Amino acid sequence: MMKKATLTVSFESEKMDALTYHMAKKDTDLQTELEDTVQKLYEKHVPQATREYIDDKLSRESAAKLKRPVRPVATGGSDNRLT
């Protein structure tokens, strides 16, 4: 799984209130809009070859995590002796 980074942006609080109010009226989520915008900036500024390298690296890491063997869980000493 890819680690997430957190961005901090300063914006006038009254403008923020107006923005979230009007976005809510249109059933639009600010977080989703910001993520889409950052993705577009990434695609615009990061060269295609670099994006392909990163995508390949992330897919290999995901595949490696899926292939890890699952260890059996110890059940804590249940005793099957007959008495």
N, C-alpha and C positions, 0 to 999 in steps of 0.2 A: 504494500500500500504506500502510496506517495505521501510524504510528509507535507503538511500544509504550513504556509507562512501567513502571518497576520499583518495586514496593512493598517496603518493609522492615518486618517485624513481629517484635517481640521476644516470646519465649515460653520458658518454663522448659524446659531441655534434656531433663530426665527425662520431662516430660509430652510433649514432642515425640517422643521415642523410643517412648513407649507409644502415642501416636497413630499414628505411621507403622507400627508393628508391627501394630496391630489393623486399620488400613486395608488393609494388604497382605494380611491373612488374608481380607478381604472383596473382594479384587481392586479396591480403590478407590485412586485416585491423589490425593495431597494437592494437587498443583498444579492439577489439574482441578477439584477441589472448591473451592479458593480462587478460581479464575477464575469459576466459576459463582456463587459468593457475591458477588463484586464486581460481576458483571453484574446480579444481582438488586438490589443496592444502587443501582446506576446507574439501573435502571428505576424503582425506588421513589422516588428523590430528584430525578432530573432530569425536568423537565416534558416531556410528550409532544411539544409543539411544538419544543422544543430538540433532543430526540432525532431527530425527523424532519428538522430542519435539518442536523444533523451527518451523519445517514445519507445525505441527498441530496448533501451536499458531498463525502463520501467516495466515493459512487458516481460522481459527475462526475469526480473526480480519477482514479479507476480507469479510466473510459472514455477520458479524455484520454491516459493512458499507453498504452492499447492502440492508439490511433489514430496514434501517432507513427510516421513513416515509418522503415523500416529501411534503413540505408545499406549499400550493397554493401561487402564487405570487400576491401581491396587484397590481391592474391596475392603481392606481392613481386617483380615483374618477371620473370615467365616469358617467355622469348623464343621466338616462333613462327617465326623465320626459317629457311628451308631452306638447308642448306649443301652 
